[in-house]
Amino acid sequence: MSRIRIGLGVDFHQLTEGREFWLGGVLVPHHKGALGHSDADVLLHAICDAMLGALSLGDIGVHFPDTDNTYKNIDSKILLARCAQLIGEKGYQVVNVDSTLCLQAPKIKAYVPEMQTVIAKILHVSTEDVSVKATTTEKLGFVGREEGVTAHAVVLLEHITQ
């Protein structure tokens, strides 16, 4: 197995009234929240999938299935920590994360530093090693109509030298 691995993660969640909106481990005030079995944190889910994919460990649904009530309404920060533990057991650690949220609203610029801090702490990296960007879809598609949110993440892993 290579000493350096890269993984790509993508996640989608429907937006609905009456749910909290968790992004990057941060509660973002909004009149809609993401619908899902867990807290539906689309950004953390994409990062989890990128980490798991880098080592061919399947995806978030394999490790935390929505058919298991253990994960009902679970805080996705716990899932991210468990993914970090899984890659650690394989002898790898995160080098950096680059991610993009696609959402029409709300604007998240003010929340990005806190998201970086939360993610960095869980992954044991510096905040400078966690990039969180956002874009709209210029009101096009389900994201533009505020029916859903998507996230994309790329993670670089390196083998831990003993």
Beta strands, then each sheet from edge to edge (+ up, - down):
strand 1: 4-17
strand 2: 22-23
strand 3: 26-27
strand 4: 32-34
strand 5: 92-102
strand 6: 130-135
strand 7: 148-159
sheet 1: 4+ 1- 7+ 5- 6-
sheet 2: 2+ 3-
end
